[in-house]
Amino acid sequence: MQAQQDAAARRAEELARQKQEAAQAAYDKNMGYLNEAYANRSNLLQQSYNDALAQLQASYDSGARGVNRNADSAQQQAYINYMMSKRDLPQALAAQGLTGGMSESALAGMYNSYGNNRNTIDRGRNESLAALLDTLNSNRSSALQSYNSQLSAAEQQKMAYQMQLEQALANGSAEILQNKYDTLQNLDNAYAQQILALQQAAAQAAQKRW
C-alpha cells in the first residue's frame, strides 16, 4: 500500500513538473511573441513619426520657397517700375513745364515710394515665413504628442498582456497566444488618419502662403 502511495505521489509530482515546464515554455514563447509584436508596433510608430516630420518639413520648405519666390519677383517688378518711372520722369516734368526743385522733389518722392514698396514686400515676406514656421512648430508638437500617446498606449497594452501571461504561468496554462498579439503590432487606423490629416493641413497652409 505504501509503495502504491509513493508511486502515485511520484507520478503526481512528475505530472506537476511537466505541467509547470509546459506552462513555462508557453510563457516564454508567448513573451517572445508579445515582445516582437510590441517591437514591431514601436518601429512602425517611430517610422510614421519620422515620415510625418519629414513631410511637415517638406511642406514648410515648399511654402518658404513659394514665399521667397513671390517676394523676389515683386521686388524685381518694383525695381523695374521704379527705373522706368525714373527714366520717363524728366520728359514728363518737361511736358508740364516743371524743372529744378520740382524735378528733384518728384524724384525724391518716387524714390521714397519705391522704398516703401520694398519695405512692404519685405514685411509680407517676413510675416509669411514667420507664420509658416509657427505652423511647422505647432504641427511638430502635435505629431510628437500623438506619437507619445500611441507609444504609451502600446506600452500599457503590452503590460496588460504580460500580466495575463504571468497569471497564466501561475495557473499552469500552456496555451500559445501568438494570434492574440497580432493587433498590437499594427498601427491604429485612427492614429494613421490623424497624422495624414496633419500632413494635409500643413501642405494646404503652405500653399496659401504662396
NORUR-V230278 format. One record per residue. N is the residue number from 1. RES is the residue in three letters. PHI is phi in degrees with one decimal (none if undefined). BURIAL is # if it has 24 or more other C-alpha atoms within 12 Angstrom, else .. Layout:
BEGIN
[[N & RES & PHI & BURIAL] [N & RES & PHI & BURIAL]]
END
This chain:
BEGIN
[[1 & MET & none & .] [2 & GLN & -63.0 & .] [3 & ALA & -63.8 & .] [4 & GLN & -65.1 & .] [5 & GLN & -64.4 & .] [6 & ASP & -65.3 & .] [7 & ALA & -64.2 & .] [8 & ALA & -64.9 & .] [9 & ALA & -65.2 & .] [10 & ARG & -65.9 & .] [11 & ARG & -65.3 & .] [12 & ALA & -63.6 & .] [13 & GLU & -63.9 & .] [14 & GLU & -66.4 & .] [15 & LEU & -64.3 & .] [16 & ALA & -63.7 & .] [17 & ARG & -65.4 & .] [18 & GLN & -63.6 & .] [19 & LYS & -63.8 & .] [20 & GLN & -67.5 & .] [21 & GLU & -64.6 & .] [22 & ALA & -65.0 & #] [23 & ALA & -64.9 & #] [24 & GLN & -66.3 & #] [25 & ALA & -63.2 & .] [26 & ALA & -65.5 & #] [27 & TYR & -60.7 & #] [28 & ASP & -62.2 & #] [29 & LYS & -64.7 & .] [30 & ASN & -62.6 & #] [31 & MET & -65.2 & #] [32 & GLY & -63.4 & .] [33 & TYR & -63.3 & #] [34 & LEU & -64.8 & #] [35 & ASN & -63.5 & #] [36 & GLU & -66.5 & .] [37 & ALA & -63.4 & #] [38 & TYR & -65.0 & #] [39 & ALA & -62.8 & #] [40 & ASN & -63.4 & .] [41 & ARG & -63.7 & #] [42 & SER & -63.7 & #] [43 & ASN & -65.6 & .] [44 & LEU & -63.8 & #] [45 & LEU & -63.3 & #] [46 & GLN & -64.3 & .] [47 & GLN & -64.1 & .] [48 & SER & -61.2 & #] [49 & TYR & -64.5 & #] [50 & ASN & -62.8 & .] [51 & ASP & -64.3 & .] [52 & ALA & -63.5 & #] [53 & LEU & -61.7 & #] [54 & ALA & -64.2 & .] [55 & GLN & -69.3 & #] [56 & LEU & -63.4 & #] [57 & GLN & -65.5 & #] [58 & ALA & -63.4 & .] [59 & SER & -64.5 & #] [60 & TYR & -62.4 & #] [61 & ASP & -61.3 & #] [62 & SER & -64.3 & #] [63 & GLY & -63.5 & #] [64 & ALA & -64.4 & #] [65 & ARG & -62.3 & .] [66 & GLY & -63.2 & #] [67 & VAL & -61.9 & #] [68 & ASN & -65.2 & #] [69 & ARG & -63.2 & .] [70 & ASN & -66.0 & .] [71 & ALA & -66.3 & #] [72 & ASP & -63.3 & .] [73 & SER & -64.1 & .] [74 & ALA & -66.2 & .] [75 & GLN & -64.3 & #] [76 & GLN & -64.6 & .] [77 & GLN & -66.0 & .] [78 & ALA & -62.7 & #] [79 & TYR & -67.0 & .] [80 & ILE & -61.7 & .] [81 & ASN & -61.9 & .] [82 & TYR & -63.1 & #] [83 & MET & -65.3 & .] [84 & MET & -67.1 & .] [85 & SER & -66.0 & .] [86 & LYS & -63.1 & #] [87 & ARG & -66.7 & .] [88 & ASP & -86.8 & .] [89 & LEU & -60.2 & #] [90 & PRO & -55.7 & .] [91 & GLN & -66.1 & .] [92 & ALA & -67.5 & .] [93 & LEU & -68.8 & .] [94 & ALA & -62.2 & .] [95 & ALA & -64.8 & .] [96 & GLN & -94.6 & .] [97 & GLY & 75.4 & .] [98 & LEU & -103.1 & .] [99 & THR & -142.6 & .] [100 & GLY & 62.2 & .] [101 & GLY & -62.0 & .] [102 & MET & -63.8 & .] [103 & SER & -65.2 & .] [104 & GLU & -65.6 & .] [105 & SER & -65.9 & .] [106 & ALA & -65.1 & .] [107 & LEU & -65.4 & #] [108 & ALA & -64.1 & .] [109 & GLY & -63.8 & .] [110 & MET & -64.6 & #] [111 & TYR & -66.5 & .] [112 & ASN & -62.7 & .] [113 & SER & -63.8 & .] [114 & TYR & -63.6 & #] [115 & GLY & -62.8 & .] [116 & ASN & -64.0 & .] [117 & ASN & -62.3 & .] [118 & ARG & -61.6 & #] [119 & ASN & -63.5 & .] [120 & THR & -63.0 & .] [121 & ILE & -64.0 & #] [122 & ASP & -64.8 & .] [123 & ARG & -63.6 & .] [124 & GLY & -61.7 & .] [125 & ARG & -61.9 & #] [126 & ASN & -64.4 & .] [127 & GLU & -65.4 & .] [128 & SER & -67.2 & #] [129 & LEU & -65.6 & #] [130 & ALA & -65.2 & .] [131 & ALA & -65.1 & #] [132 & LEU & -63.0 & #] [133 & LEU & -67.1 & #] [134 & ASP & -61.3 & .] [135 & THR & -63.7 & #] [136 & LEU & -60.0 & #] [137 & ASN & -64.6 & .] [138 & SER & -65.1 & .] [139 & ASN & -67.7 & #] [140 & ARG & -60.4 & #] [141 & SER & -63.2 & .] [142 & SER & -65.3 & #] [143 & ALA & -63.8 & #] [144 & LEU & -65.1 & #] [145 & GLN & -62.5 & .] [146 & SER & -64.8 & #] [147 & TYR & -61.7 & #] [148 & ASN & -62.8 & .] [149 & SER & -64.7 & .] [150 & GLN & -67.7 & #] [151 & LEU & -64.8 & #] [152 & SER & -64.3 & .] [153 & ALA & -64.3 & .] [154 & ALA & -65.1 & #] [155 & GLU & -64.4 & .] [156 & GLN & -65.2 & .] [157 & GLN & -65.1 & #] [158 & LYS & -61.8 & #] [159 & MET & -63.9 & .] [160 & ALA & -65.3 & .] [161 & TYR & -63.5 & #] [162 & GLN & -64.6 & #] [163 & MET & -62.6 & .] [164 & GLN & -64.2 & .] [165 & LEU & -66.9 & #] [166 & GLU & -66.1 & .] [167 & GLN & -68.2 & .] [168 & ALA & -64.1 & #] [169 & LEU & -62.8 & #] [170 & ALA & -63.5 & .] [171 & ASN & -88.9 & .] [172 & GLY & 78.9 & .] [173 & SER & -76.9 & #] [174 & ALA & -114.0 & #] [175 & GLU & -74.7 & .] [176 & ILE & -94.3 & #] [177 & LEU & -119.4 & #] [178 & GLN & -55.4 & #] [179 & ASN & -63.6 & .] [180 & LYS & -65.5 & .] [181 & TYR & -100.5 & #] [182 & ASP & -60.8 & .] [183 & THR & -66.9 & .] [184 & LEU & -66.1 & #] [185 & GLN & -87.2 & #] [186 & ASN & -100.0 & #] [187 & LEU & -71.5 & #] [188 & ASP & -68.4 & #] [189 & ASN & -61.5 & .] [190 & ALA & -63.2 & .] [191 & TYR & -66.4 & #] [192 & ALA & -60.7 & #] [193 & GLN & -66.0 & .] [194 & GLN & -63.9 & #] [195 & ILE & -65.9 & #] [196 & LEU & -62.6 & #] [197 & ALA & -63.0 & .] [198 & LEU & -64.1 & #] [199 & GLN & -66.2 & #] [200 & GLN & -65.5 & .] [201 & ALA & -63.4 & .] [202 & ALA & -65.4 & #] [203 & ALA & -64.4 & #] [204 & GLN & -66.9 & .] [205 & ALA & -63.4 & #] [206 & ALA & -66.6 & #] [207 & GLN & -65.3 & .] [208 & LYS & -66.1 & .] [209 & ARG & -88.4 & #] [210 & TRP & -69.2 & #]]
END
